[in-house]
Amino acid sequence: MRIDRRARAVPALLLALLALAAPGADARLVSAYRGAAPPHPGTLHIADTAPLRAIAIAEDARHWTTDGLGAYLAHTDPAVRARAARAVGRLQDSTAVPALLPLLADRDPRVAHEAAFALGQIGHPSAAAPLAAVTTSADAGLRALAIEALGKVGAKAQTPVVVRALDDPLPAVRGAAAVALWRLADSTAVDALVAHDDDPDAGVRWRVLWALEKVPAADRVVLRAALHVGDPDATVRARAVRTIGRQKSARGTAYLFAALADADVGVVVEAIRALQQIADTATVAAGPALEHGLAHAHPYVRVTAATALGERFAWVAGDSAERVRLADALAARLADPDAATRGAAAKALLARRGAAALPLVRPLLADSVVYVRVAVLEGLRALPGDDDAAALLAGRLAPPATVFERATAADVLGERKDTSAAAALTAGLRDTSWLFAASCAGALGAIGDVSAVPRLLAAYAAHHGDTEPDARLAIVDALRTLGRAHAADSLEHAFAPRQPSPADHDDAFFTVPAERGAVIHTSKGDIEWAFDAAEAPQTVRNFVRLARRGFFDGDRVHRVVPDFVIQDGDPTGTGSGGPGYSIRCEYNMLRYDAGMVGMALSGKDTGGSQWFITHSPQPHLDGRYTIFAHVVRGMDVVDRIVQGDRIERVEILGGP
C-alpha cells in the first residue's frame, strides 16, 4: 500500500542541511535494522560550513552538475563528501552514478555508506556490479546498505550475491538480504529463502517470509509459511498468513481460518486479507469466519471483514441461506459504533445487493460522521444507471452538504459517466472551494464533455493562485483527458513554480532544529514522538512551524488502514488538503518499523502537512517516504485510533 495524499500537489522550496553521523558498532546496526536509529548515530561538525551550505542549496534546487554538486564528492573533508553523496541520492539523477561509484571504496566509512544508499535511491543498473563487489566488505554497515541497494536496483543477475548474504553472521545483513530478495522477486531464490525461514532472529524470519510472498510457488511456500502461523512473534505470524494469501492457493485456507482466532489483531486482519487474496483464484467457504470477524471486539477486524465481504461477497461459498445470513450480518454493522465499519458495511451491501440495499443504507446519508456519509456516496458507484442513485448524488452537489460530500458526489458522477450532471459540474468549476472545483474538473474529463473546455481554461485562471494546487492540477488533467494536451502544457508553462532563490536560504535553513519531539493529544490519549531532526531537519522544522500555529489542532484522523498506518495532517479531512505548499523529500537511512512517523506524498517532493504512523514494519516504504520522528510513548493509543478520531492539539517539546 502506498502512503498517498488523495490528490496531487506541486513541489515547493524547502530542504536543508543534514547533519552527518559517525560510524556505529554492530550493535548499533542491529538497532537500525529494527528501525530504532540510523546506522550511523551522532553528528559530525566541520570548521568550514560553506561547502555544506552550497550542497544544501543545490539539493534544494534539485540541481546536479559534475562541476557543481559533483565537485563536492571529491572534497578533502569526508563530511562534505558524505553530505554531497546524500544530496545526490535525494536528487535521484542517474547521470551522477559514475561520480558516486568511487566513493564505495572511500577511506571514511560514512562516505561509503552514503554512496551505497544513494546508488540504491537512484536505482540505475550500472551500479549493480560495483555494489555487489562490496557485499563482502568487513564493514557490516556497508554490506547491509549495498545489499539493500541491489534490491532497489532490481539487479536479478546479482541474486546469488544477495542469497549468500542470508548466511551473514549479523542479523541486520541477513534481514537486508531478505528485503532485497522481496524487491528482486526472483524465483531462483526460493530454495534459499525456504532454507532460512527458521532463522533464530524474529526480524529475519518475518523478512524471509515477506520475501517469499513475491514468488509464486505455492507448492513450496504455503506449507513453509504455515509452520509459522504459531510463531511466538506476532509480526512473524502476521507475515506468515499474508504470504499464504499472496500465494493464492486454496490449500492455505485451513491455516488462515486458524489464524482468525489469533490474539493479535494484526494477525487476524492479515488473515482476512489473505482469504481475499486466495479468493481471486479459488472458491473459499469463508462465510462463517467472516461473519465472526464482523462481530470481533476490535474495530480494525470488523472493518476489514466488512471490506472483504464488499469486495469479494460473490466468492463466499454456501447455500442461499448462508448468503442471506451474511447480508444480515452486514446490515447489523450499519449501526456499528465504529464509523469506518458502518461505512464499509454500507458499501458492501450496495456492491452485493445493488439497488435492493438502497433503502437500508439511505439513512446513513444523515450519519453524524462525514466519513460514513461519504462511504455511502462512494458505494453508489455500484449502481450504474440507477436513477435513485443518480438523484442522491446530484442532490449532494450543493450545500448544505459538506465540501467533502460534494466533492465525492462529483467524483462518483464522473466515474458513472452521468452526463445529466454535466451542467451542474460545469457550474462547480466556479465554486470557491478548490476541492469541489477539482472534483468537478475531473468528472467533466471522465464524462468526456468537450464543451466544458472554455470553462476549464477560465477556472484555471481563477484558481492558479490558490494556496492548494490540487484544483489547477485537476483542471490540467481534465484538459489532457479531453484531448487538449497543448492547452494543458501551455497553462503549466505559464504558471510554473518559481525556483529557489537566495532569499529562501536564511541561517535557520542550515541548522538542525532544537526541538526534541512532540506530544499528539488525541481523543483516544497521548502519543509522544521523538524527532529525528538530524536526518530530516526541514521536515521537522516544517512540522514544528505548523504545530505552533495550531494547524493540526482539531483535525480528524482521515485515514486508518489496520496493520498499516494511521494518517492525519489534512485540515479538510479528505486526504487532499495540506498547508498550501510542498516540501522536498529528505530520504534517509531510518527504517519503517512499527511506530515510525513519515510524510505522506502524491509523488516525489509533494509532502506538506500530512503525516502517518506505522502500525507494523513496512520495509517497502524505506527510502520512499521521509521519516522524521518515531513514537516513544503511546503506541497503544496508535493501535486504538480509528477514522474520525480527533487530534485535540499538538504540543512541541524543547526548542526556543
N, C-alpha and C positions, 0 to 999 in steps of 0.2 A: 504494500500500500504506500502511496505517496503522501507527503505532508503538504498539501497544496492549499493556497487560498482558492476561493470559489471562482474568482475571475483573475485575469492577468493584471500586471502592474508594470510600469516603466521604471528603469533604473534611475536612481538619483546619485548623490555625490558624497557619500560618506565611506571612509575606510581609514585605517590608521596604522601606526607603528606597533608591531607585535614584538613584545619583549621575548628574547630567545633564552633558552634554558640549557643548563649543564647536563651532561650525560648522567644517567642513573644506573644503579646496580640492577642485577637480575630481579631482585625483589620488587623494585620499582616497576620493572617491565611487566611483571605478573600483575601488579596493581593496575597498570594501564590497560592491560588486556581485559581486566574486569570492569573497565570503564571509570575507575575512581580517580585517575590522574593521568596527565600526559606522560609520554615515555621519557621526557627529559625535564623534570621539575626544576624550579629555581629560575633566577633571572640573571642575565649577563649584561653588564654595563660596559660601555667603552667611552673613552675620553672625547672622541670626535663624533658628534651626532649628526654632522652634516650629511654623510652618505646615507644614514638611516632615514633622514628626512627626505632625501631625494628619492629613495626607494619607495617610501610610503606614498609620496606624491605620484610617482609613476604607476604604482599599483592602483591608486585611486582613479587615475586616468585610464586604466586598463591599456597601458601603452608599452609594448615590448619592442626594443631595438637592440641589436648586438652592441652598439656603441653607447647606449644609454643604460637601461636596466641591466643589460647583458654584461656590461663592463664591470659591474659590482660583483659578479660571480667569480671574478679573478682578483678581488681586492685582497690586500695583505692581511686584513683583520678577519679572523674566522667569523666574528659576529656579523660582519657585513655580508660575507659570502652566504652565511646561513639565512640571513634575513632576505637577501635577494632571491635565494632559491625558494623560500616560502612564497614570496611575491609572484614568482614565475609560475609556481604551481596554481596559485589562485587565478592567474590570467588564463591558464589552460591553452596556451598558444603552442601548437605543435612545432612551429619553426624554432622554438627555444630548446628543443631536445638535444641537439648537438652540443650546446653550451653547458647543459646540465650533466651530461654523461661523465665527464672527467671528475666531477665532484663526488661520484660514488667512491672514489679512491682517495678522497681528501684526508689529510692527516688529522683533521679535527672531526671527531665522530658526529658532532652536532651538524656539521655541514653535510656529511654523507647521509645522515638521517633525513634532513630536509630535502636533499636531492632525490632520494628514493621516493619519499612521499610525493614530491612534485611530479615525478615521472609517472606515478600512478594516477595522479589527478589529471594529467594530460592524456594518458592512455594511448599513446602512439605506439604502433607495433615495432618501430625501430629501436625502442628501448628494451625489448624483451630479452635479447641475448645478454646485454650488459647487466641487466638486473639479475638474470639467472646466475651470472658469474659471481655475484657477491652473496648468494644464498648460503655459501659455506663459510662466510666471514666469522671470525672469532667474536665479533660484536653481535650479541644476541638481538639488540635493537635493530641493527641494520638487516639482520637476517629476516626478522619479522616484517619489517617495512618493505623489503624487496619482494618477499613472497606475496604480501598483500598487493603490491603494485602489479605483479604478474597477473593476478586475478583481475584487476581493473583493466589492464591492457588487453585481456582476452586472449592471451598467448597460449592456445591449446598445444602448440608444439613443445611448450615448456611444462606440460602436465607432469611428466616423470620427475622433473626437478621439484615441483610442489609436493608430489606424493612422497618423495624422500623426506621432506620436512615433517611428515606425520610421525616420524621416529625421533624427532629432535628431543634432547633431554629437557628442554624448557617448555612448560605448558603453553606459554604465550606464543611460541613459534608454532607449536602443533595446532593451536587454535587458529592462528593466522592462515596456516595451510588449509585447514578445513573451510574457512570462509573463502579463500581463493578458489578452492575447488567448487564451491557453490557457484561462484561467478563464472567459472570456466564451463561448468555443466558438461563435463567430458565423460562419456560412458566408459572410457578405458580406466577410469579411476574407481569404479565400483568395488572391485575386489579389495583395493587398498582401504577404502573407506569402511567397508564391512569388517575388515580385519582390525579396525581401530575404534569401533563403536563402543568398546568396553574400556576405553581409556580411564585410568584412575581419577583423572580430574574431570569434575562435572562440567566445567566450562568447555572442555574439549569434546566431551561426549555429545552435548547438545549441538555443538557446531558441526560435528561429523554427521549427526542425524539430519541437521538442516541441509548440509551439502547433498545428502542422499535424496532429498525431495526433488532435486532438479534433474535426476537421471531416471528416465522411465525404465525400470527394471523390477517390476512388481514381484516376480518370482524370487528375486534375491532380497529385495528391500523390505517388503511388508513384514515378513516373519522376523527379520532382524530388528526392525523398529518396534515390533510388538513385544520383544523381550524387555523393552524399556518403559512400557506403559506402567509398570510398577516401580520404576526407579525412585530412590529416596529423594532425588532433587526434582522440584516441581517444574523447573524450566526444561529439564531433560524430558520429563513426561509430556509436557506441552508440545515440544518439538517432535517427539515420537509420534503422537497422534496426528499432528499436522503433516508429517511425512507420509504416514499411512494414507491420509486423504489425498495427498498430491500424486500418489501412485495410481489413484482412480481404479482400484481393483476391489471388487465386492468381497474378496477373501479377507479384507481388513475390517469388515463391519462389526464382527463379534468383539474385536478388541476396542473398537470405538464405543460400542454400547457399554462395555465395562468402564471405560474412561468417563462416561457421563455421570458416574457416581463418585468421581474423584472429589476429595475435599478441597482442592484448589480450584478457584473459579476460572483462572486462565486455562487450565487443562480442560474443563468442561466446555468452555467457549470454543477452544480449538477442536474439540471432538465433534461438536455440532457443525462447525465449518467443514471439517473433514468429511462428514456424511454428505454435505452438499457437493463437495468435490467428487466423491465417488458417484454420486447421482448423475453426474454429467454423462456417464457411460454405462451405468448399470441401474437396475431397479432395486431399490433398497426398502425393505419393510421397516421404516423408521418411525412410523406414525406414533406408536405408544411412547417411544423415547422422546420425541419432540414435544408430544403433549405433556410429558413430565417436565420437560425443560420450560414450558410456558408457565408452570406453577412453581418454578425454582425460587428460593428465597432471595437470591441476588438479582437485581435488575439487569446486570450485564448478561446473564444467562437467558432471562426472559426475552430481552430484546433480540438477542442472537437467534433464539428459537423462532420467534415471530418472523424475523427477516428470512430465515431459512425456509420457512413454510411459504412465505410470499414469493420467494424466488424459485422454489422447487416443489410446490404443492402437488404438481401433477405426478411426481415420481413416487409419492407415498403409496406403497403397495397396500392392498387390503380391500375389503368389500366396501360397498357404498355406505354402510352403517359407520364404518371407521372413518370414512371421509367426512361424514356429517358430524361425527363427534369431534374431529379436528377443527372443523369450521366453527363449531360451537365453542371450542376451547379458545379459538382466536377471538370470537365475538366477546367472550368473557374478559379478554385483555383490553377491550375498548374502555374499560373502567379501571385499568391498572393505575396504581399510584405513581408509576414512573411515566413521564411524558413521552420519552422515546419509545417505550413499549407500546403505549396507546397508538402512537403514530405508525409504528411498524405493523401492528395488528391491522390497522385500517388499510394500509397499503396492501397487505397480504390478502385481505378479504376482497378488495377491489380487483386484485390481479387474478384471483382464483374463482371468484363467483360473479365477476362482471357487474352488470347493472343491477343484478339482484341484491348486491351488497350495499347499494347506494342508500337505501333507507336506514340501514344500520349505522353507516359511518357519517351520514349527513349531520347528526347532532354535534360531531366533533369539530365542525366548522365554527362552533361557538365556544370551543375549549378555551380555558383561561390562559393556556400556554401557546404562544405563537408557533412553536415548533410542531405541535400537534396539528394545528390548522394547516400549516404549510405541507406537512406529510400527506394530509388528505388531498390537497390540491395536486401534489405530485402524483398521488395514486390515480388521479383521473386520466393520466396517460394511458391507463389500461382500458379505457372506454372510448376508443376512437370512433368517431361518427355518432356518438350518443348525444342527443340534443340536450338532455338534462345536464350532462357533464359540461357541455359547451356553455350552457347558460350559467352554471355555477361559476365557471372560470371567468366568463365575461363580467359577471357581477362583482368580481374581486379586482377588477382593473382600476377601480376608483375608490377614494375614501368613502366611508370610514375604515376600509381595510388598511392594514399597516403596509408600509412600503415593502416589507419582506413578502407579504402575501401578494401584493400587486405584481411585484417582480416575478414571483414564482408563477402566477397565473399567466403572465405574458410568456414566460419560457415554455410552459406546457402548451399553450395555444400554438406557439410556433412549432413545437415538436409534433403536435397533432395535425399541423398544417390546416388550421381552421381559418380559411380565407375570409369567413364572415367577420372576423375580428380585425381585418386589415385597417379599417378606418380608425378604430379605437387605438390600435397600436401606433399608427402614424401620428395621431394626436399626442400620444405618450412621449414622443420624441421631444416635445416642448416642455415636458414636466420639469419641475425644479429639482426633483430627486435624480441624481446621476445614476443610481442603481436601477430605478424604474426605466429611465431613458435607455440605459444599456440593454436591459432585457427586451424592451420594445424593438430596439435596433436588431438584436439577434433574432427575434421572432420574425421580423419582416424579411430578413435574409433567408430564414428557413422556409417561410411561405413562398418565397420567390417573387415578391411584389416589386417589380422593377419601377413601377410608378412612384415608389417611395424614395427613389434616388435623390431628387432635389431636396426633399425634406431631410434626408440623411446628411447631405452636404451642409445644409443650414444648421442642423443640430450639432454637427462637429464644430462649426464656428462658434456656436453658443457655449459649448462645453470644453473648448480647448484649454481654458484657463482654470478649470475645476481643480480642486485640491486632490481629488481622486481621479486617476487616469482611466478607470475602467470603462466609463461611458464612451469616451472617444475611441478607445481601442475596440470596443464592441461595434461601434459605427464603422470603423475601418474594416473589420472582419466581415460585416454585413455587405459592405460595398464589394469586397472581393467575391463573396458568395454570389452576388448578383451580377458578376462579370464586369465590374468596374474597377479592376486592379489598378489601372493607370491613375484614376482619381484617388484611390486609396494611397498609392505611392506618393502622389503629389501632396496630399494632406500631411502624411507623415514627414515628408521632407520639409515642408513649410513650418511645421511645429515641432521639429526635432528638439530633444532636450539639450540644454547647453552643456558644455564640457566643464570640468573643474577649472577653477581659477585660483591664483594665489590667495584670494580672499577666503577661500574655503578651508585653508590650512593654517589656522591660528596655532598658538603654542599648545593649547589643550589637545589639538589633533594628534600631537606626537607624544602624549603621555598615557600611561596606564591609569585608568580610573582608580581613585582611592576607595570607593565604595566596596564593601566586602560581601554584600548579599542583600536579600530582600525577604520579607515575610508577606506571603499572599494570604490575606484574611478572606476566607470564603464562608459561604453559608453552611458548609459542612465541617469547618475547622480551619486551622492554620497550616500552611505549607511554607517551610523555610528553605530558601536557596542559598548556596554559596556561589558567588560569581567566579567565573574563570576569566578574569579580566585580562590577564597576560596573553591569553590565547585569542580573545575576541574583544579587544578594547573598544572599538567603535560600536559594536553591537551592545555591549554593556552600557556604554555612555548613552546610547540612544534610548535603551530601556529605562535607565535612571532618569533621564530628562523627561520622558513621557510620564513615568510614575509620579514624579514630583509635581507635575501639574495636574494630577488626578485623572489622567487619560483612561486608566483601566478601572477606576472606581465605578461600581455599579454595573459593570459588564456581566453578560450572561455567557457561560461556557457554551459555545455554539456547536462544538463537535466532540463527541466521545466515541471512540472505536474500542470496544473491550479487548483487553490484552494487547493493545497497541498504543494509543495515545489519548490524552485529553488536550483540547486546543482552545485558546482564548486570545484576547487582544484585538477583537473587532468591535468597535463601538456600535456598528449596525446590527450585530448579532447574526449576520447572514453568512459569514465566511468570505465576503467580498470586500469588506471595509478595511481601512488602515488609517495611518496618520496623515496621508496626503503627500507622501514622498516615499522613496525606496532607499535602501541602504545596500552597500556592497556585501557580498558573502565573504566571511572570514573563515574559510575552510581550515581545519586544524586536526591535530592527531588525537584529540579526545574521541572516545568511542561511545556509541549509543547503548549503554547498559540501562537497566531499569532506573528511572528517576533522573535521566538526563534532560536538560532543557534546551530546546533548539528553536530556530526561527523558521516559520512556515514560508514557503515560496510558491510562486507560479512559474518559476524559471530562474535562471542564474541572476543574482543581483536584484531580486524583486522583493526582498524582505522589508518589513516596516515596523509593524507592531504585533503581529500575530505570532504567538509563541505556543509551544507544545511541550508536554512532559510525557516521556515514555513509560508505559506500564511494565514493559519487559524488554529484554535485549533486542535490538533491531539493527544488526550489523549492515544491512543493505542501505541504511541511511548514512553510514560513515563516509565522510568526505563529500557529502552531497548537500547537507544542511548544517549551518553553523551551530555548533554547541557553544553556549555562552554561560551556562550555570548548571548546577546539579543540586538535587534535593538532599538536604542533610537532616531534615525533620519533617514528618507528616506524610510519608508515603502511604500510610493507612488512609489518610484523607484523599490522596490522589486516587486510590483504588475505590473510594466511595463516591467520587464526583460523578454526577450524571448530567446529561444535556439539560441546560436551563438553570443549573445551579449558579449562584451569584458570586462574583468577585466583589466583596464589600469594599475593600481598599487594599492598596499595596504600600507597605512600609519599607523604606530603604534603610539599610543598616550601614553605618560608617559613612565616611566621606565628609566633605566640608559642609 
